[in-house]
Amino acid sequence: MGWPFLGETFGYLKPYSATTIGEFMEQHIASYPRSIGGILGKWSMLVLVGDMHRDMRVISLNFLSHARLRTHLLKEVEKHTLLVLSSWKKKSTFAAQDEAKKFTFNLMAEHIMSLQPGKIETEKLKKEYVTFMKGVVSAPLNFPGTAYWKALKSRCTILKFIEGKMEERMKRMKEGNENLEEDDLLNWVLKHSNLSTEQILDLILSLLFAGHETSSVSIALAIYFLPGSPQAIQQLMEEHREIARAKKQAGETELTWEDYKKMEFTHCVVNETLRLGNVVRFLHRKALKDVRYKGYDIPCGWKVLPVIAAVHLDPLLFDQPQHFNPWRWQPNLIN
């Protein structure tokens, strides 16, 4: 039952190793903490169910089409990677997670709203976003001074900023004076959806949250896991040096989709990082009708919690599941 009023909120929010499913998850079936829905908004894909969730997801996937991945996103990833790498001074130290967050925020901000790194408006938004993130998984105590209260204030600031960008775009569209360089998610949604202003704001905010958090944590975890496997580091370096040599001989500089497809061992490292790191540890779903699954009855309205980490760390599915082994994902070894 936990403490009066607070219940077991602190147990739910207690940090635990990425390579475990956590003590709370081993003992409970839970729902998203109230702070998630309260901060991300009622139209966030994280809290929507049914047709509206499907529609929001379709909008996001249509924008992030295969063709766009090849022609736009890959170039943006390379640009922002080089930007972060060029900021590192020789023989200096840095926090991998901070650098990963800097990279992913700048990438998502440009991809979603064409915001350029280093600009005053981008840095202001980043500052508000940091405050916002501190409250997303905090105890939902809404009174002055708490992380949740501060996050709600930052959410209002962020939404006002996004709404201002929306109004600018809509005005230019009506005047026939569009900026062709603003080929981003915000423009796409304004042109190709019938969403209300509130729905667009929550969609933009939830995608900024989802894209930034999962990617930055994944990058930081890869940097954490790799030093434990010198052989993997060596194979990674050889793979990328070979691609670089081929490009130099061909007189090319920018990465292409063909280069990306050659990064076979890199993909293995990414897969193993996601498996062992458990960036998304569980999902929350709600049964919209009575369901019978493998002999179990799930009544309409019940919460369903697939614990992905439990699958990733199952020794019946993965040999030595606690061991970082990218080679398990090579095509000839996958069952």
HELIX and SHEET records of a PDB file:
HELIX    1   1 THR A    9  LEU A   13  1                                   5    
HELIX    2   2 GLU A   23  GLN A   27  1                                   5    
HELIX    3   3 ARG A   34  LEU A   40  1                                   7    
HELIX    4   4 GLY A   50  PHE A   63  1                                  14    
HELIX    5   5 HIS A   66  ARG A   68  1                                   3    
HELIX    6   6 LEU A   69  LEU A   73  3                                   5    
HELIX    7   7 LEU A   74  SER A   86  1                                  13    
HELIX    8   8 ALA A   96  MET A  113  1                                  18    
HELIX    9   9 ILE A  120  VAL A  136  1                                  17    
HELIX   10  10 ALA A  147  GLU A  175  1                                  29    
HELIX   11  11 LEU A  185  HIS A  192  1                                   8    
HELIX   12  12 THR A  197  PHE A  225  1                                  29    
HELIX   13  13 LEU A  226  GLY A  228  5                                   3    
HELIX   14  14 PRO A  230  ALA A  250  1                                  21    
HELIX   15  15 TRP A  257  LYS A  261  1                                   5    
HELIX   16  16 GLU A  264  GLY A  277  1                                  14    
HELIX   17  17 ILE A  308  HIS A  312  1                                   5    
HELIX   18  18 PRO A  326  TRP A  329  5                                   4    
HELIX   19  19 PRO A  331  LEU A  333  5                                   3    
SHEET    1   A 2 ARG A 285  LYS A 286  0                                        
SHEET    2   A 2 LYS A 303  VAL A 304 -1                                        
SHEET    1   B 2 VAL A 291  TYR A 293  0                                        
SHEET    2   B 2 TYR A 296  ILE A 298 -1                                        
END                                                                             
